[in-house]
Amino acid sequence: MARRLPCIAALLLLFCPTALAAQSHEVTVDGEPFRKSAEGRRLADLAVGARVELLRTEGSWAEVRLEGWAPAASLSATSREGHDRIVSSAGGASLADAPSGGTMARLLQGFLLDHVDERGTWSRVRREGWVRLSSIRPIAAGDPSFARPESQADVERPPALVSEGRRLMTGEKAIEVHDAPEGDTVAVVRPGTPITVVERGNRWTRIRVDGWVRSDRLATQGADSALVEVSASALRASPDQYRDMRVRWTVQFVALEHAEPERTDFYEGEPFLLARAPDPGDGFVYLAVPPELLEAAQALRPLQTIDVLAQVRTGRSTLMGVPILDLLALF
């Protein structure tokens, strides 16, 4: 019997998950799904370079810990499944490596999290989940990209800024303003322009600039600025092109349903409208209902025609290939 023990132990190593000392890894595949379990429901999409802690491996899957900062306004308190925070904002929330820092992940609405810390309008949160083992690589402690400044003294100052009390002023060169760290350029500030620092982070500083623009150069805001000339079939054909864009449609309400676990583009139990697309030949669309519109949705009658303002979550759902939109308003 004693001779069989080494063989049994070897078999256990082959078929059981391998626990590891937590080690920092980074994501190498952009948009890598962060899942509730191996091959399970998708909870978030990870960005290339996002840091995770490897906890254990199971075949071609890795259990990891994801931790970062999310806007507190996008979260709500909960007690579901032993967690104390849930992503409650329509369209999900971004997870950053620091308050106003670089984006690590896009969290889906309904993502359950654990609260760690609070800083201003930002909440530090964490969650364990699963990713493909092939999508991450270890980061050695000596890797220059591993260390991150923690103290204010270690944070880089943008070279185009010089200190002037509580306010700053651009230096001798114009500086570009981006919509997010490493994001698109939205404006160029001329040399010598007074600015106000809102927050400082690793390599990036959030600023505010006061100025004036001509009124006739501004686009109309509100519902009239929604995208109105796209069909459900166009969303299915090019799902990435229309992500996060708004539509104003006339649809036919069929039923109010709640998402089952296999509908991985929703959070479990999320209410949604099953509706016929504006063009009957385009089939059905799903409209995820936020808490503030649930009562209005419950009052709808089957086959009632309704006007909706909605934001595209995905043009083609994983399970049925149907467009999913976040309901913003009912008319």
C-alpha positions as CSV (number, residue, x, y, z in Angstrom):
1,M,0.0,0.0,0.0
2,A,2.8,2.3,0.8
3,R,4.3,1.9,-2.6
4,R,1.1,3.1,-4.2
5,L,1.0,6.4,-2.4
6,P,3.6,8.2,-4.7
7,C,1.5,7.1,-7.8
8,I,-1.7,8.3,-6.3
9,A,-0.1,11.7,-5.5
10,A,1.2,12.0,-9.0
11,L,-2.4,11.4,-10.4
12,L,-3.8,14.0,-8.1
13,L,-1.3,16.6,-9.4
14,L,-2.4,15.8,-12.9
15,F,-6.1,16.2,-12.4
16,C,-6.4,18.7,-9.5
17,P,-5.9,22.5,-9.7
18,T,-2.4,23.7,-9.0
19,A,-2.2,26.3,-6.1
20,L,0.5,28.9,-6.5
21,A,2.1,31.6,-4.4
22,A,0.4,34.8,-5.7
23,Q,2.6,36.3,-8.4
24,S,2.1,39.4,-10.5
25,H,1.3,38.9,-14.1
26,E,0.2,41.1,-16.9
27,V,-2.4,40.6,-19.6
28,T,-1.1,40.2,-23.1
29,V,-4.4,39.9,-25.1
30,D,-6.5,43.0,-25.5
31,G,-10.1,42.4,-24.5
32,E,-9.3,39.2,-22.7
33,P,-12.5,38.1,-20.9
34,F,-12.4,37.9,-17.1
35,R,-14.8,35.2,-16.1
36,K,-16.6,34.0,-13.0
37,S,-15.3,30.5,-13.5
38,A,-13.2,28.6,-16.1
39,E,-15.2,28.8,-19.3
40,G,-17.9,30.6,-17.2
41,R,-19.8,33.8,-17.4
42,R,-17.9,36.9,-18.7
43,L,-17.7,39.6,-16.0
44,A,-15.2,42.1,-17.6
45,D,-12.9,42.7,-20.5
46,L,-9.2,43.2,-19.6
47,A,-6.8,45.6,-21.4
48,V,-3.3,44.7,-22.5
49,G,-0.9,45.4,-19.7
50,A,-3.5,45.1,-16.9
51,R,-1.9,43.6,-13.7
52,V,-3.4,40.6,-12.1
53,E,-2.2,38.2,-9.3
54,L,-2.0,34.6,-10.3
55,L,-3.6,32.4,-7.6
56,R,-3.7,28.9,-9.2
57,T,-4.0,27.1,-12.6
58,E,-6.4,24.5,-13.8
59,G,-5.5,23.0,-17.2
60,S,-5.5,25.9,-19.7
61,W,-7.1,28.3,-17.2
62,A,-5.7,30.6,-14.5
63,E,-7.5,31.9,-11.4
64,V,-6.4,35.5,-10.8
65,R,-7.1,38.4,-8.5
66,L,-8.0,41.7,-10.2
67,E,-7.7,44.9,-8.2
68,G,-8.0,48.5,-9.1
69,W,-10.0,51.8,-8.9
70,A,-13.5,52.4,-10.1
71,P,-15.6,55.6,-10.0
72,A,-17.6,55.3,-6.8
73,A,-20.7,56.7,-8.5
74,S,-20.8,53.6,-10.8
75,L,-21.0,51.2,-7.8
76,S,-23.7,50.3,-5.3
77,A,-23.8,48.4,-2.1
78,T,-24.9,44.8,-2.2
79,S,-24.8,41.6,-0.2
80,R,-25.1,39.2,-3.1
81,E,-22.8,36.1,-3.2
82,G,-20.7,37.4,-0.3
83,H,-19.6,40.6,-2.1
84,D,-20.3,44.1,-0.9
85,R,-20.2,46.2,-4.2
86,I,-21.9,45.8,-7.6
87,V,-21.4,47.7,-10.8
88,S,-24.8,49.4,-11.1
89,S,-24.3,52.0,-13.9
90,A,-25.8,51.3,-17.3
91,G,-23.0,50.3,-19.7
92,G,-20.7,49.1,-16.9
93,A,-17.6,50.9,-15.5
94,S,-13.9,51.4,-16.1
95,L,-11.4,49.9,-13.7
96,A,-8.2,52.0,-13.5
97,D,-4.7,51.3,-12.0
98,A,-5.0,54.5,-10.0
99,P,-7.6,57.2,-9.4
100,S,-8.0,58.8,-12.9
101,G,-5.2,56.4,-14.0
102,G,-4.8,54.1,-17.0
103,T,-7.7,51.8,-17.8
104,M,-7.1,48.1,-16.8
105,A,-10.5,46.7,-17.6
106,R,-14.1,47.4,-18.6
107,L,-16.5,46.0,-16.0
108,L,-19.9,44.8,-17.0
109,Q,-23.0,46.0,-15.3
110,G,-23.8,43.6,-12.5
111,F,-20.2,42.7,-11.8
112,L,-19.9,41.9,-8.0
113,L,-16.8,43.2,-6.2
114,D,-15.2,43.6,-2.8
115,H,-14.5,47.1,-1.5
116,V,-11.0,47.7,-0.3
117,D,-10.5,51.5,0.1
118,E,-11.9,54.9,-0.8
119,R,-10.2,58.0,-2.2
120,G,-12.3,61.0,-3.1
121,T,-14.7,59.9,-5.8
122,W,-12.9,56.6,-6.4
123,S,-13.3,53.2,-4.8
124,R,-10.6,50.6,-4.7
125,V,-12.1,47.2,-5.4
126,R,-11.0,43.6,-6.0
127,R,-12.4,40.3,-7.3
128,E,-11.1,36.8,-8.1
129,G,-11.9,35.3,-11.5
130,W,-10.6,33.2,-14.4
131,V,-8.7,34.0,-17.6
132,R,-7.0,31.9,-20.2
133,L,-3.5,30.9,-19.0
134,S,-2.1,31.8,-22.4
135,S,-3.3,35.4,-22.1
136,I,-1.0,36.4,-19.2
137,R,2.7,36.5,-18.6
138,P,4.7,36.8,-15.3
139,I,6.3,40.1,-14.4
140,A,9.7,39.8,-12.7
141,A,10.3,42.1,-9.7
142,G,13.2,43.6,-11.6
143,D,11.0,44.5,-14.6
144,P,10.9,48.3,-14.9
145,S,7.2,48.1,-15.7
146,F,6.6,46.3,-12.5
147,A,7.3,49.1,-10.0
148,R,4.8,52.0,-9.7
149,P,5.3,55.2,-7.8
150,E,3.3,55.3,-4.6
151,S,4.3,58.7,-3.0
152,Q,3.6,62.1,-4.5
153,A,7.3,62.8,-4.6
154,D,7.8,59.8,-7.0
155,V,5.1,60.9,-9.5
156,E,6.4,62.4,-12.7
157,R,5.4,66.0,-13.6
158,P,4.5,66.6,-17.2
159,P,7.5,68.4,-18.8
160,A,5.3,71.1,-20.4
161,L,4.0,72.4,-17.0
162,V,5.7,74.7,-14.5
163,S,4.5,75.3,-11.0
164,E,2.7,78.6,-10.2
165,G,1.1,78.2,-6.7
166,R,-2.2,76.3,-6.7
167,R,-2.6,77.1,-10.4
168,L,-0.3,76.0,-13.1
169,M,0.6,77.5,-16.5
170,T,1.6,75.8,-19.6
171,G,5.3,76.2,-20.5
172,E,6.9,77.3,-23.7
173,K,5.3,74.7,-25.8
174,A,1.6,73.9,-26.5
175,I,0.3,70.7,-24.8
176,E,-2.2,68.2,-26.0
177,V,-5.2,67.4,-23.8
178,H,-6.4,63.8,-24.0
179,D,-9.9,62.3,-23.1
180,A,-8.1,59.7,-21.0
181,P,-4.5,58.6,-20.2
182,E,-3.1,57.4,-23.5
183,G,-6.5,58.3,-25.1
184,D,-7.4,60.5,-28.1
185,T,-6.4,64.2,-28.3
186,V,-9.4,66.4,-27.7
187,A,-7.8,69.9,-27.6
188,V,-4.4,71.7,-27.7
189,V,-3.6,74.3,-25.1
190,R,-1.5,77.2,-26.1
191,P,1.7,78.2,-24.3
192,G,1.2,80.4,-21.2
193,T,-2.5,79.3,-20.7
194,P,-3.6,79.2,-17.0
195,I,-4.9,75.8,-16.0
196,T,-6.1,74.1,-12.8
197,V,-4.8,70.7,-11.6
198,V,-7.7,68.4,-10.6
199,E,-5.8,65.2,-9.9
200,R,-2.3,63.8,-10.3
201,G,-1.5,60.2,-11.3
202,N,1.3,58.1,-12.7
203,R,2.7,60.1,-15.7
204,W,-0.7,61.9,-16.2
205,T,-2.3,64.9,-14.7
206,R,-6.0,65.8,-15.0
207,I,-6.5,69.5,-15.6
208,R,-9.3,72.0,-16.1
209,V,-9.1,74.9,-18.6
210,D,-11.6,77.8,-18.5
211,G,-12.4,79.3,-21.9
212,W,-15.1,80.3,-24.4
213,V,-16.4,78.8,-27.6
214,R,-18.8,80.2,-30.2
215,S,-22.4,78.9,-29.5
216,D,-23.0,78.0,-33.2
217,R,-20.1,75.6,-33.1
218,L,-21.7,73.4,-30.4
219,A,-23.6,70.2,-31.2
220,T,-27.1,69.8,-30.0
221,Q,-27.1,67.9,-26.7
222,G,-29.6,65.4,-25.2
223,A,-31.9,63.0,-26.9
224,D,-31.7,64.8,-30.3
225,S,-28.0,64.0,-30.5
226,A,-28.7,60.2,-30.5
227,L,-27.8,58.1,-33.5
228,V,-31.0,57.5,-35.4
229,E,-30.0,56.0,-38.7
230,V,-28.7,52.5,-37.8
231,S,-30.7,49.3,-38.1
232,A,-30.5,46.2,-35.9
233,S,-29.0,44.3,-38.9
234,A,-26.3,46.9,-39.2
235,L,-25.4,46.4,-35.4
236,R,-25.2,42.7,-35.9
237,A,-23.0,43.1,-39.0
238,S,-20.5,45.5,-37.3
239,P,-20.9,45.1,-33.5
240,D,-17.6,46.8,-32.6
241,Q,-18.3,49.9,-34.8
242,Y,-21.4,50.9,-32.9
243,R,-20.5,50.0,-29.3
244,D,-21.5,52.7,-26.8
245,M,-23.3,54.7,-29.5
246,R,-26.9,55.9,-28.9
247,V,-30.0,55.1,-31.0
248,R,-33.6,56.3,-30.9
249,W,-35.9,53.6,-32.1
250,T,-39.5,52.8,-32.4
251,V,-39.9,49.1,-31.3
252,Q,-42.7,46.7,-30.5
253,F,-42.6,45.5,-26.9
254,V,-43.1,41.7,-26.6
255,A,-42.2,40.7,-23.0
256,L,-40.2,41.7,-19.9
257,E,-37.7,39.0,-19.1
258,H,-34.8,38.3,-16.7
259,A,-31.5,37.0,-17.9
260,E,-30.5,33.4,-17.2
261,P,-26.9,32.6,-16.2
262,E,-26.1,31.4,-19.8
263,R,-26.8,34.9,-21.2
264,T,-23.2,36.1,-20.5
265,D,-23.8,39.6,-22.0
266,F,-26.1,40.3,-19.0
267,Y,-25.6,39.9,-15.3
268,E,-27.6,37.1,-13.9
269,G,-31.2,38.1,-13.3
270,E,-30.9,41.4,-15.1
271,P,-34.3,42.6,-16.4
272,F,-34.6,43.2,-20.2
273,L,-37.2,44.0,-22.8
274,L,-37.7,41.5,-25.6
275,A,-38.8,43.7,-28.5
276,R,-39.2,43.6,-32.3
277,A,-36.6,45.7,-34.1
278,P,-37.7,48.9,-35.9
279,D,-37.6,47.0,-39.2
280,P,-39.7,43.8,-38.6
281,G,-37.4,41.9,-41.0
282,D,-34.5,42.5,-38.5
283,G,-35.9,40.2,-35.9
284,F,-35.6,40.9,-32.2
285,V,-33.5,43.2,-30.0
286,Y,-32.9,43.1,-26.2
287,L,-33.1,46.3,-24.1
288,A,-31.5,46.0,-20.6
289,V,-33.7,47.9,-18.1
290,P,-32.0,50.0,-15.4
291,P,-33.6,50.1,-11.9
292,E,-35.0,53.6,-12.4
293,L,-37.0,52.4,-15.5
294,L,-38.2,49.0,-14.2
295,E,-41.6,50.3,-13.0
296,A,-42.3,51.9,-16.4
297,A,-41.2,48.7,-18.1
298,Q,-43.5,46.6,-16.0
299,A,-46.5,48.8,-17.1
300,L,-45.9,48.0,-20.8
301,R,-48.5,45.9,-22.6
302,P,-47.5,43.1,-25.0
303,L,-47.3,44.2,-28.6
304,Q,-47.4,47.9,-27.5
305,T,-45.3,50.2,-29.8
306,I,-42.8,52.3,-27.8
307,D,-40.1,54.9,-28.6
308,V,-36.8,54.3,-26.8
309,L,-33.5,56.0,-26.4
310,A,-30.8,53.4,-25.8
311,Q,-27.1,52.9,-25.8
312,V,-25.5,49.9,-27.7
313,R,-24.0,47.4,-25.3
314,T,-23.1,44.9,-28.1
315,G,-24.4,44.6,-31.6
316,R,-24.3,40.8,-31.5
317,S,-24.9,38.9,-28.3
318,T,-22.8,35.8,-27.5
319,L,-25.7,33.4,-27.1
320,M,-28.3,34.4,-29.7
321,G,-26.5,36.9,-31.9
322,V,-29.1,39.6,-31.1
323,P,-28.3,43.3,-30.5
324,I,-28.3,44.3,-26.8
325,L,-28.8,47.9,-25.8
326,D,-29.0,49.7,-22.4
327,L,-32.4,51.4,-22.1
328,L,-31.9,55.1,-21.3
329,A,-35.4,56.5,-21.7
330,L,-39.0,55.4,-22.7
331,F,-41.3,57.8,-24.6
